[in-house]
Amino acid sequence: MNAEPNAEPTPKSGTTPDPKPRTSRRPMRQPLLLAVALACGVLLGANPFRPSSQNPDATSRGYLKFKEILSYVDRDYVDTVDAEQLSDYAISRMLERLDPHSVYIPAQEEQKVSAFLQNDFDGVGVEFNLFRDTATVIAPLNGGPAEQAGLQPGDRILAVNGTRVTGTHVTMDQMFGLLRGPRGSNVQLQVLRRHQSRPMTVSVTRSRIPNSSVEVAYMVDNQTGYIKITRFASGTYDDFKQALGDLKRQGLSRLVLDLRGNPGGYLDRATKLADEFISGTRKLVYTDGKGDQYDTQTYSRVLGEFEEGPLVVLVDEGSASAAEVVAGALQDHDRALIVGRRTFGKGLVQQPITLADGSELRLTIARYYTPSGRSIQKSYRNGLAAYEKDLTERARHGEYFHADSIHFADSLRFRTDHGRTVYGGGGIMPDLFVPRDTMAASSYFTRLQGRNMLREFALNFYQDHKTELEGMRFEQFKSTFQISDTQLQSLAARAANEGIATNATCLRRCSPLLRNQLKAYIARSAYGKTAYFQVLHDRDPEMQQALHAVGDGVTLLAQGLTMK
């Protein structure tokens, strides 16, 4: 089951221990589940616990002091306390003194967060959203148990196994918990379908549901392919290889690889993917820790599927860790043109350590560097509060809209294989900067998106015009269908009834974006996920810049070649 709360649905629920390295990032002080999903850096396999040989006396004194104080609090404090909860809190606060990405995951959360980097799960296979405290089906997975049971887009789920889930402020996580379960088990859904007066009961048998991190792959034209990767999960490399092979059979000779919003994942999947683009034996990434225990060097070693041909990589401030490893390697070796905005800046290596009670410690034990020697970790010397506000500060300084607002010290200057200047110390700076769409940043548009007004309006439109849409080929829909002024006014009126005051000026300014987003959502319901992205990309400034670059030969400049 995938949730699609906004434009690009990707379930984000965390990471699990793995003997192979992995990377990711987190915004600080978010709810634990989201924090761990975005947090966990480059992870190396855990070793059994061993006492510190560097300062064993101080370690022992600290341990005994903490044990003594916790015993006094538990025994003598005036109120009853939860000693385990206090211990978890103390551990988390201790790790905050180290760096922003060392993290403690309580045992009760470990299973939930592990799903983030898994390539499948047991569930019913339905994409849903929450509209007005009611879970509403966006689309059942093709061939999945929900589709086989007859669920349709727009069906409202009123109860799950007798538990009412409408009008009760149910959360997405709660719905996940109710709908997921062991494969082969049954779940009874009470569903209300549009234009039907009475609910019906649908029995769905849970099954294994694919959860691919390759969000979409399609041919933009007869030469240009597009692949979007949302995270580096356990099956990402295999899924990517399959997608790339499919596109090559359709005539792919140039590629746009979209890593925007990709928070990271398994490092080895990221380096194997980068290896598909880089020829010979060249360094992809290296790590440097205390002493040489955690020092590693990773080189390209296989004959890749796309070592030649124009390549553009899309990045933004949401691209982190493993995504930055890929972008940095391709940029340093002049293999690809990086397009978009400066990436997050996550370059710390974590080791996952499973504790006796099933909880997990992810401890920073090294830094990673791109082939040219860049550390892309942004500074955290000013403390966690400043670190967690970094993206907000970028917006305040105008970085998302003006490339000249970004300044790097000369000491952070490095050179690519062909002598181009690149910078470290705070993310990967793209070769071609693309500002954010100012309309997408307007308060009116963001409020409509945040309240799911656009998705709900589009789903209702699809249901009302389902027959006409089913009789229209997607190519015809894409070239001829337009959201009318009347429909925009209807959306504004509905939003006003929900407390989002109509602003005629804002509505007029963001109307092109609204029309495109609504059209994309309608295409999602009528023609599937690929159609959604194909429509959305018509007004995607980074995508349009990428297509321009990959089409007119600009990408060859990154490889030191002469355009003809």
Backbone torsions as a table, in degrees:
resi	resn	phi	psi	omega
1	MET	NA	126.4	176.4
2	ASN	-110.9	144.6	175.3
3	ALA	-104.3	142.0	178.2
4	GLU	-126.0	77.5	-177.1
5	PRO	-70.4	-27.4	-179.1
6	ASN	-138.2	-131.9	-169.1
7	ALA	-76.6	-41.6	-172.2
8	GLU	-126.9	101.6	-171.9
9	PRO	-72.6	123.7	173.7
10	THR	-147.3	113.2	176.3
11	PRO	-65.1	132.7	-179.9
12	LYS	-125.7	109.0	-176.3
13	SER	-135.9	2.3	170.9
14	GLY	132.9	-166.1	-179.6
15	THR	-135.2	165.1	179.8
16	THR	-129.2	160.3	177.3
17	PRO	-60.5	144.5	178.9
18	ASP	-155.5	140.3	-178.8
19	PRO	-70.4	-11.2	179.5
20	LYS	-100.2	154.1	-179.1
21	PRO	-65.7	153.2	174.3
22	ARG	-153.0	160.5	-176.4
23	THR	-135.1	160.0	174.6
24	SER	-178.5	-174.6	177.6
25	ARG	-147.8	163.1	178.1
26	ARG	-139.9	147.2	167.9
27	PRO	-80.8	135.9	-174.0
28	MET	-72.1	152.3	174.2
29	ARG	62.4	21.7	171.8
30	GLN	-85.7	168.7	175.7
31	PRO	-53.4	148.0	-169.3
32	LEU	-53.8	-44.6	-175.6
33	LEU	-60.6	-47.9	179.2
34	LEU	-67.6	-38.9	-178.7
35	ALA	-59.6	-46.8	-178.2
36	VAL	-69.4	-34.5	179.5
37	ALA	-59.8	-34.2	-176.3
38	LEU	-101.1	-4.2	-161.7
39	ALA	-93.1	-32.0	-137.0
40	CYS	-86.4	9.8	168.0
41	GLY	63.0	-172.2	175.8
42	VAL	-76.0	117.6	-175.3
43	LEU	-105.3	134.1	175.4
44	LEU	-110.6	154.8	-177.2
45	GLY	-57.1	142.2	-176.3
46	ALA	-79.7	148.6	173.3
47	ASN	-108.4	157.1	175.5
48	PRO	-60.0	154.4	-179.2
49	PHE	-64.0	138.2	173.1
50	ARG	-142.9	140.0	-179.3
51	PRO	-61.1	151.6	177.5
52	SER	-66.1	131.1	176.8
53	SER	-91.7	-10.5	-176.2
54	GLN	-84.2	-36.4	-177.3
55	ASN	-149.2	61.9	-173.3
56	PRO	-64.7	-33.9	-178.4
57	ASP	-65.7	-46.1	-180.0
58	ALA	-64.2	-39.0	178.2
59	THR	-62.2	-43.9	-179.7
60	SER	-65.0	-43.1	179.3
61	ARG	-62.7	-42.0	179.3
62	GLY	-63.9	-41.6	178.7
63	TYR	-62.0	-47.2	-178.2
64	LEU	-65.6	-37.4	178.9
65	LYS	-63.8	-45.2	-179.9
66	PHE	-64.1	-43.4	180.0
67	LYS	-61.1	-41.0	-178.7
68	GLU	-65.6	-46.2	-178.8
69	ILE	-65.1	-43.8	179.5
70	LEU	-61.4	-37.2	178.3
71	SER	-65.1	-43.1	177.9
72	TYR	-62.3	-45.2	-179.1
73	VAL	-61.9	-45.8	-177.6
74	ASP	-65.3	-35.9	-175.1
75	ARG	-87.0	-38.8	-166.8
76	ASP	-116.8	-10.7	-177.3
77	TYR	-62.7	146.7	-171.7
78	VAL	-60.4	-33.8	179.0
79	ASP	-109.2	158.8	176.0
80	THR	-69.8	135.1	-178.8
81	VAL	-125.3	159.7	173.8
82	ASP	-98.3	101.0	-174.4
83	ALA	-62.7	-36.2	-179.8
84	GLU	-68.0	-40.0	178.6
85	GLN	-65.2	-40.2	176.6
86	LEU	-63.0	-38.8	178.8
87	SER	-64.3	-43.5	177.9
88	ASP	-60.0	-42.3	179.9
89	TYR	-63.6	-43.9	-179.3
90	ALA	-63.6	-39.8	178.8
91	ILE	-63.4	-46.0	-179.5
92	SER	-60.8	-42.8	179.6
93	ARG	-67.7	-34.9	177.4
94	MET	-62.9	-44.4	-178.4
95	LEU	-65.2	-27.7	178.5
96	GLU	-63.5	-23.0	178.5
97	ARG	-77.3	-9.6	-176.2
98	LEU	-91.7	-67.0	-179.3
99	ASP	-162.6	170.5	-174.8
100	PRO	-73.2	-9.3	-171.0
101	HIS	-120.3	-3.3	167.0
102	SER	-72.0	129.4	-170.1
103	VAL	-143.8	148.2	176.4
104	TYR	-112.1	131.6	-179.0
105	ILE	-116.2	111.3	178.7
106	PRO	-58.8	154.6	-175.6
107	ALA	-58.6	-37.0	-176.0
108	GLN	-71.0	-15.2	179.8
109	GLU	-99.6	-15.2	-170.2
110	GLU	-60.2	-43.0	-177.5
111	GLN	-66.4	-38.0	179.5
112	LYS	-64.8	-46.8	-174.7
113	VAL	-72.3	-20.0	-178.8
114	SER	-66.0	-23.0	-175.9
115	ALA	-66.5	-21.4	-175.0
116	PHE	-58.8	-38.1	-176.3
117	LEU	-106.8	17.0	174.5
118	GLN	-93.3	150.8	-175.3
119	ASN	-95.2	-0.9	175.6
120	ASP	-160.3	172.0	179.5
121	PHE	-160.2	167.5	177.5
122	ASP	-94.3	126.3	-179.4
123	GLY	-172.4	-161.7	-175.4
124	VAL	-99.9	-14.5	176.5
125	GLY	76.2	56.8	178.9
126	VAL	-139.1	137.6	174.9
127	GLU	-96.3	125.5	-176.2
128	PHE	-135.2	167.6	174.5
129	ASN	-140.7	164.1	179.1
130	LEU	-103.9	113.8	175.5
131	PHE	-115.1	118.3	176.4
132	ARG	52.4	50.5	178.3
133	ASP	62.9	24.1	177.8
134	THR	-132.6	127.9	176.1
135	ALA	-72.3	124.2	-176.7
136	THR	-121.8	132.0	-178.2
137	VAL	-67.9	124.9	172.2
138	ILE	-86.6	-48.5	177.3
139	ALA	-166.0	135.8	170.1
140	PRO	-78.9	148.4	178.5
141	LEU	-66.0	133.5	179.8
142	ASN	-56.1	122.8	178.7
143	GLY	78.4	-1.3	-178.3
144	GLY	-80.9	173.0	-176.7
145	PRO	-62.7	-35.6	179.8
146	ALA	-65.2	-42.5	177.7
147	GLU	-64.8	-42.2	179.5
148	GLN	-63.7	-29.2	178.5
149	ALA	-81.6	-8.7	174.9
150	GLY	101.1	8.8	177.7
151	LEU	-66.3	144.9	-176.4
152	GLN	-129.6	155.7	174.1
153	PRO	-55.5	134.9	-179.7
154	GLY	96.0	-14.1	176.7
155	ASP	-61.9	132.7	179.7
156	ARG	-99.7	125.0	-178.7
157	ILE	-88.8	115.1	-176.1
158	LEU	-93.8	-33.0	-177.7
159	ALA	-152.2	149.9	177.1
160	VAL	-125.2	115.8	-177.6
161	ASN	50.8	42.8	176.9
162	GLY	84.1	-8.6	178.6
163	THR	-89.6	119.1	-178.5
164	ARG	-67.7	132.7	-177.7
165	VAL	-127.0	11.3	177.1
166	THR	-113.3	139.6	-179.9
167	GLY	71.6	15.6	-177.0
168	THR	-119.5	15.1	-179.6
169	HIS	57.6	41.1	178.2
170	VAL	-66.7	144.6	-180.0
171	THR	-99.0	167.1	177.3
172	MET	-61.9	-42.6	180.0
173	ASP	-61.3	-38.9	178.4
174	GLN	-65.0	-40.2	177.2
175	MET	-65.4	-40.9	175.9
176	PHE	-56.0	-48.0	-177.9
177	GLY	-60.8	-35.4	-178.8
178	LEU	-77.3	-36.2	-173.9
179	LEU	-87.3	-29.4	178.5
180	ARG	-82.9	154.5	179.7
181	GLY	174.7	178.3	-176.7
182	PRO	-59.6	139.7	177.4
183	ARG	-61.6	143.1	-177.0
184	GLY	92.0	-16.5	178.1
185	SER	-81.7	156.0	-178.4
186	ASN	-103.5	147.9	174.1
187	VAL	-131.7	133.2	-179.6
188	GLN	-98.4	121.1	179.9
189	LEU	-110.1	128.7	170.5
190	GLN	-93.4	119.5	-169.4
191	VAL	-125.0	137.4	173.6
192	LEU	-111.8	120.5	-178.2
193	ARG	-98.5	146.5	-179.2
194	ARG	-56.7	138.1	178.7
195	HIS	71.0	10.9	173.3
196	GLN	-113.2	137.8	-173.5
197	SER	-84.2	-21.9	-176.0
198	ARG	-123.0	144.2	176.2
199	PRO	-67.8	157.8	174.8
200	MET	-126.2	157.8	179.4
201	THR	-103.6	128.7	-179.7
202	VAL	-119.9	127.0	177.8
203	SER	-98.1	125.1	-178.6
204	VAL	-121.8	131.5	176.3
205	THR	-95.2	118.1	-178.0
206	ARG	-63.1	148.8	180.0
207	SER	-145.9	179.3	177.4
208	ARG	-77.3	125.9	-174.4
209	ILE	-113.2	123.8	176.5
210	PRO	-66.5	145.1	-178.4
211	ASN	-134.9	65.8	-171.5
212	SER	-68.0	139.8	175.6
213	SER	-87.0	-8.2	169.6
214	VAL	-85.5	97.2	-172.2
215	GLU	-62.5	-42.9	-179.1
216	VAL	-161.2	149.6	174.8
217	ALA	-145.6	126.5	-179.9
218	TYR	-156.7	163.8	176.3
219	MET	-89.8	120.5	177.8
220	VAL	-72.1	-41.9	173.2
221	ASP	-143.9	-167.6	-173.9
222	ASN	-73.8	-2.8	177.4
223	GLN	-123.2	-29.3	-168.4
224	THR	-100.6	123.3	175.2
225	GLY	-103.0	157.3	179.0
226	TYR	-133.4	129.5	176.4
227	ILE	-132.7	127.5	176.9
228	LYS	-111.1	126.4	179.2
229	ILE	-115.2	121.7	-173.6
230	THR	-89.0	-21.7	179.3
231	ARG	-168.5	166.0	177.0
232	PHE	-103.8	86.6	-175.9
233	ALA	-95.2	-175.5	-174.7
234	SER	-60.1	-35.2	-176.8
235	GLY	-104.7	11.4	-173.7
236	THR	-61.0	-46.6	-176.1
237	TYR	-62.2	-44.7	179.3
238	ASP	-64.3	-42.3	179.0
239	ASP	-63.9	-40.5	178.8
240	PHE	-63.9	-45.1	179.5
241	LYS	-58.9	-41.3	179.5
242	GLN	-66.1	-44.3	-179.9
243	ALA	-63.6	-43.9	-179.8
244	LEU	-63.9	-41.9	177.8
245	GLY	-61.5	-42.2	178.2
246	ASP	-61.2	-43.0	-179.1
247	LEU	-69.2	-37.4	178.2
248	LYS	-63.2	-36.5	177.2
249	ARG	-67.3	-20.6	177.0
250	GLN	-91.9	2.9	175.1
251	GLY	108.4	12.2	-177.9
252	LEU	-59.0	129.8	172.6
253	SER	-131.6	-5.5	175.3
254	ARG	-148.5	152.3	-167.7
255	LEU	-139.8	140.9	168.0
256	VAL	-110.3	117.3	178.5
257	LEU	-104.6	118.3	-173.9
258	ASP	-100.6	111.8	176.9
259	LEU	-113.7	17.6	178.9
260	ARG	-65.4	135.9	178.7
261	GLY	72.4	6.2	-179.0
262	ASN	-82.0	113.0	-173.9
263	PRO	-83.2	-3.6	178.5
264	GLY	119.7	-153.7	-178.6
265	GLY	147.4	-142.0	-177.6
266	TYR	-72.6	126.4	-177.8
267	LEU	-66.2	-39.0	-176.3
268	ASP	-67.7	-31.1	175.5
269	ARG	-67.6	-37.4	179.6
270	ALA	-66.4	-44.2	-178.7
271	THR	-70.7	-34.0	176.3
272	LYS	-65.4	-37.0	177.1
273	LEU	-66.1	-45.1	178.6
274	ALA	-60.4	-35.1	-179.9
275	ASP	-62.2	-26.4	178.6
276	GLU	-66.6	-18.0	-176.7
277	PHE	-107.2	-17.8	-170.4
278	ILE	-111.5	124.4	-176.0
279	SER	-85.2	164.2	175.0
280	GLY	70.6	-159.7	178.1
281	THR	-113.0	95.5	-177.5
282	ARG	-131.3	148.2	-176.2
283	LYS	-66.3	135.3	178.4
284	LEU	-103.3	-38.7	-179.4
285	VAL	-167.0	153.0	171.1
286	TYR	-141.8	155.4	-179.4
287	THR	-119.9	151.1	-178.6
288	ASP	-139.2	119.6	-179.2
289	GLY	-123.8	-161.4	178.5
290	LYS	-72.5	123.3	-173.4
291	GLY	67.7	-144.6	178.5
292	ASP	-120.5	9.4	-175.8
293	GLN	-61.7	-37.9	-176.3
294	TYR	-112.1	20.2	176.4
295	ASP	-83.0	128.0	179.3
296	THR	-137.7	157.4	173.0
297	GLN	-137.4	130.1	-178.5
298	THR	-118.3	129.1	-176.7
299	TYR	-119.0	154.6	170.1
300	SER	-67.9	146.6	-174.6
301	ARG	-150.0	-11.6	-177.3
302	VAL	-110.9	160.5	172.4
303	LEU	-78.5	107.4	-172.9
304	GLY	-76.4	164.1	-178.4
305	GLU	-78.9	-18.2	-176.2
306	PHE	-147.5	60.8	-178.4
307	GLU	-81.6	-13.1	176.2
308	GLU	-131.1	156.6	-179.9
309	GLY	111.2	149.8	-178.4
310	PRO	-58.2	133.3	-177.9
311	LEU	-138.1	127.9	174.6
312	VAL	-120.0	137.2	176.3
313	VAL	-116.0	124.0	178.0
314	LEU	-92.0	130.2	178.2
315	VAL	-136.6	162.4	172.4
316	ASP	-153.4	-170.8	-177.3
317	GLU	-65.6	-11.9	176.6
318	GLY	-92.6	-4.1	178.1
319	SER	-82.8	124.9	-172.6
320	ALA	-142.9	154.3	167.7
321	SER	55.4	-107.7	-178.0
322	ALA	-58.3	-37.1	176.7
323	ALA	-63.4	-37.1	178.4
324	GLU	-71.9	-31.6	175.2
325	VAL	-60.9	-47.0	179.8
326	VAL	-63.1	-50.6	-178.5
327	ALA	-61.6	-41.4	-178.8
328	GLY	-65.7	-41.7	179.5
329	ALA	-64.7	-44.6	-178.5
330	LEU	-68.3	-34.9	178.2
331	GLN	-71.9	-45.6	-177.9
332	ASP	-62.0	-34.0	179.9
333	HIS	-93.5	10.9	177.4
334	ASP	55.5	32.0	-178.9
335	ARG	-88.0	-27.6	-175.9
336	ALA	-139.3	157.8	171.7
337	LEU	-95.5	126.5	-179.3
338	ILE	-94.1	125.1	-173.8
339	VAL	-124.4	135.5	175.3
340	GLY	137.1	-127.5	-179.3
341	ARG	-133.7	165.0	-177.3
342	ARG	-55.4	136.0	-176.5
343	THR	-77.8	176.5	-170.4
344	PHE	-60.8	-45.1	-178.8
345	GLY	96.2	57.4	-178.3
346	LYS	-119.6	108.4	-176.1
347	GLY	-134.5	32.2	178.2
348	LEU	-105.9	146.3	-176.3
349	VAL	-103.7	127.5	177.4
350	GLN	-109.5	145.4	171.9
351	GLN	-108.8	124.1	177.4
352	PRO	-80.9	129.2	-178.4
353	ILE	-126.4	113.4	179.2
354	THR	-79.4	125.5	-178.9
355	LEU	-91.4	170.2	-170.4
356	ALA	-61.4	-32.0	-176.5
357	ASP	-91.1	8.9	-180.0
358	GLY	93.3	-6.9	174.9
359	SER	-75.3	173.1	-175.8
360	GLU	-139.1	137.8	172.4
361	LEU	-106.8	130.8	173.9
362	ARG	-117.1	105.4	-168.7
363	LEU	-108.3	130.3	178.1
364	THR	-68.5	122.7	-176.7
365	ILE	-126.6	-1.5	179.3
366	ALA	-168.1	171.1	171.2
367	ARG	-115.6	149.1	174.8
368	TYR	-109.3	156.5	-174.4
369	TYR	-135.0	146.0	175.7
370	THR	-74.6	167.6	-176.1
371	PRO	-54.6	-33.5	-178.6
372	SER	-78.4	-7.2	179.6
373	GLY	104.6	9.1	-178.4
374	ARG	-77.7	131.6	162.3
375	SER	-93.9	122.2	-177.7
376	ILE	-96.1	5.7	177.9
377	GLN	-67.6	124.2	177.0
378	LYS	-75.7	158.6	-174.4
379	SER	-67.2	142.0	171.4
380	TYR	-127.4	23.4	-178.3
381	ARG	-67.3	-23.6	-178.6
382	ASN	-88.7	8.9	175.5
383	GLY	98.0	169.3	-174.9
384	LEU	-66.9	-36.7	-178.5
385	ALA	-60.5	-44.2	178.6
386	ALA	-68.7	-38.0	-178.3
387	TYR	-62.8	-44.9	-176.8
388	GLU	-72.0	-15.7	178.2
389	LYS	-96.0	6.6	-174.1
390	ASP	-58.1	-47.4	-178.6
391	LEU	-65.0	-36.1	175.9
392	THR	-63.9	-41.0	178.7
393	GLU	-66.0	-36.0	176.2
394	ARG	-60.1	-42.9	178.9
395	ALA	-65.0	-41.9	-177.8
396	ARG	-64.5	-33.4	-179.9
397	HIS	-84.6	-0.6	176.9
398	GLY	83.7	12.5	-175.3
399	GLU	-63.1	-32.8	-177.0
400	TYR	-70.1	-13.8	-174.9
401	PHE	-120.0	-16.3	-176.4
402	HIS	-138.4	117.9	-178.5
403	ALA	-65.3	-30.9	-176.2
404	ASP	-75.6	1.2	175.9
405	SER	-84.9	-4.6	-176.6
406	ILE	-101.3	126.9	-178.1
407	HIS	-130.0	134.2	177.9
408	PHE	-119.7	145.3	175.7
409	ALA	-71.2	150.3	178.8
410	ASP	-59.7	-28.3	-179.1
411	SER	-67.4	-15.2	-178.9
412	LEU	-97.6	10.1	-176.9
413	ARG	-85.0	133.7	177.4
414	PHE	-134.0	172.0	-178.9
415	ARG	-123.4	141.5	174.4
416	THR	-80.0	178.5	-179.8
417	ASP	-55.1	-36.1	-176.8
418	HIS	-101.6	15.9	171.3
419	GLY	89.7	6.1	176.9
420	ARG	-72.2	147.1	179.6
421	THR	-83.5	129.9	173.7
422	VAL	-133.2	163.2	-174.8
423	TYR	-126.4	149.8	174.1
424	GLY	-112.3	-170.8	173.1
425	GLY	83.5	16.3	178.8
426	GLY	167.3	49.5	179.4
427	GLY	95.0	176.0	176.3
428	ILE	-95.4	121.5	176.8
429	MET	-85.9	126.5	-176.9
430	PRO	-68.4	158.1	174.4
431	ASP	-73.6	-36.1	176.3
432	LEU	-120.8	114.5	-179.5
433	PHE	-81.9	135.4	176.2
434	VAL	-127.0	117.0	-178.9
435	PRO	-69.4	157.1	173.2
436	ARG	-62.0	151.8	172.8
437	ASP	-71.5	116.1	-177.2
438	THR	-61.6	-30.1	179.9
439	MET	-65.7	-36.0	179.9
440	ALA	-68.7	-20.5	-179.8
441	ALA	-91.6	-2.2	-179.0
442	SER	-67.3	145.4	-177.4
443	SER	-63.7	-35.2	-178.5
444	TYR	-65.2	-47.1	-179.8
445	PHE	-64.3	-44.8	-178.1
446	THR	-65.1	-34.1	177.4
447	ARG	-69.0	-39.7	176.8
448	LEU	-62.0	-43.6	178.5
449	GLN	-66.9	-44.6	-177.5
450	GLY	-62.5	-29.4	178.9
451	ARG	-94.2	8.3	178.5
452	ASN	63.1	21.3	-178.2
453	MET	-65.7	-39.0	-178.2
454	LEU	-67.7	-44.6	-178.5
455	ARG	-64.4	-42.7	-179.2
456	GLU	-66.5	-42.8	179.3
457	PHE	-61.2	-44.7	-179.0
458	ALA	-65.6	-39.5	179.7
459	LEU	-65.6	-41.6	176.7
460	ASN	-63.5	-39.9	178.2
461	PHE	-62.2	-43.9	179.2
462	TYR	-59.8	-43.6	-179.3
463	GLN	-65.3	-37.5	-179.5
464	ASP	-72.5	-22.6	-175.3
465	HIS	-124.8	27.2	-174.5
466	LYS	-59.6	-42.8	-177.8
467	THR	-62.6	-46.2	179.8
468	GLU	-64.1	-41.0	-178.8
469	LEU	-67.5	-38.3	178.9
470	GLU	-66.6	-25.4	178.2
471	GLY	-87.7	3.8	-177.6
472	MET	-116.5	130.8	175.2
473	ARG	-69.9	151.2	-177.3
474	PHE	-59.4	-40.8	-179.3
475	GLU	-58.1	-38.4	177.5
476	GLN	-69.6	-42.3	177.8
477	PHE	-59.6	-47.1	-176.3
478	LYS	-63.2	-37.7	-175.4
479	SER	-85.6	-23.1	-172.3
480	THR	-118.2	-27.8	-172.6
481	PHE	-74.5	136.5	176.8
482	GLN	-140.1	143.5	172.7
483	ILE	-77.1	128.0	-174.8
484	SER	-84.3	165.9	174.9
485	ASP	-60.6	-39.0	-180.0
486	THR	-61.8	-41.2	179.7
487	GLN	-67.7	-36.5	176.0
488	LEU	-64.8	-41.3	177.7
489	GLN	-64.4	-36.9	177.1
490	SER	-63.9	-41.3	176.6
491	LEU	-61.7	-44.7	-179.2
492	ALA	-62.7	-38.9	179.7
493	ALA	-66.8	-41.3	178.4
494	ARG	-65.1	-39.5	178.4
495	ALA	-64.7	-39.1	178.6
496	ALA	-60.7	-38.8	178.1
497	ASN	-65.5	-21.5	178.7
498	GLU	-95.5	7.8	176.2
499	GLY	95.2	7.0	177.2
500	ILE	-100.0	99.1	-173.4
501	ALA	-60.6	137.7	178.6
502	THR	-73.1	129.6	175.7
503	ASN	-120.0	105.0	-173.0
504	ALA	-58.6	-39.4	-179.0
505	THR	-66.7	-46.8	179.4
506	CYS	-64.4	-40.0	179.7
507	LEU	-61.9	-41.7	180.0
508	ARG	-67.5	-41.8	-177.7
509	ARG	-66.4	-39.7	-175.9
510	CYS	-98.6	10.1	-178.4
511	SER	-59.9	-39.2	177.3
512	PRO	-60.1	-40.8	179.0
513	LEU	-68.8	-41.3	178.5
514	LEU	-61.7	-44.2	-179.7
515	ARG	-60.7	-43.9	-178.4
516	ASN	-67.0	-42.7	-179.1
517	GLN	-65.8	-42.7	177.9
518	LEU	-63.4	-42.9	179.0
519	LYS	-61.5	-40.9	179.4
520	ALA	-64.3	-42.3	178.5
521	TYR	-63.8	-40.5	177.5
522	ILE	-63.5	-42.3	178.3
523	ALA	-61.9	-36.2	178.8
524	ARG	-59.9	-44.7	-179.3
525	SER	-71.0	-36.9	-173.2
526	ALA	-86.7	-35.3	-170.1
527	TYR	-127.6	-7.6	176.0
528	GLY	108.1	177.1	-172.2
529	LYS	-65.4	-40.2	179.8
530	THR	-60.3	-41.4	178.7
531	ALA	-62.0	-37.9	177.7
532	TYR	-56.1	-49.6	-178.5
533	PHE	-69.1	-36.8	-179.9
534	GLN	-61.4	-40.5	177.4
535	VAL	-71.5	-45.5	-177.0
536	LEU	-59.0	-37.0	-175.9
537	HIS	-69.2	-15.5	177.6
538	ASP	-61.6	-29.9	179.5
539	ARG	-120.6	31.1	179.6
540	ASP	-100.6	105.6	-173.4
541	PRO	-62.4	-37.5	178.3
542	GLU	-67.0	-41.4	178.4
543	MET	-64.4	-42.2	179.9
544	GLN	-64.5	-38.9	176.6
545	GLN	-65.2	-39.3	178.8
546	ALA	-63.5	-44.3	179.9
547	LEU	-64.2	-37.9	177.1
548	HIS	-63.3	-45.0	-177.8
549	ALA	-67.0	-44.6	-176.1
550	VAL	-73.7	-22.3	-177.0
551	GLY	-88.2	-32.5	-175.5
552	ASP	-100.5	6.5	174.4
553	GLY	94.4	1.4	-179.7
554	VAL	-58.5	-33.2	-178.3
555	THR	-63.3	-24.9	179.5
556	LEU	-66.7	-22.2	177.8
557	LEU	-63.1	-33.5	179.8
558	ALA	-65.7	-23.0	-178.9
559	GLN	-97.6	5.6	179.0
560	GLY	72.7	23.7	-177.8
561	LEU	-102.4	163.7	179.4
562	THR	-98.6	128.9	177.5
563	MET	-74.7	144.2	178.0
564	LYS	-109.4	NA	NA
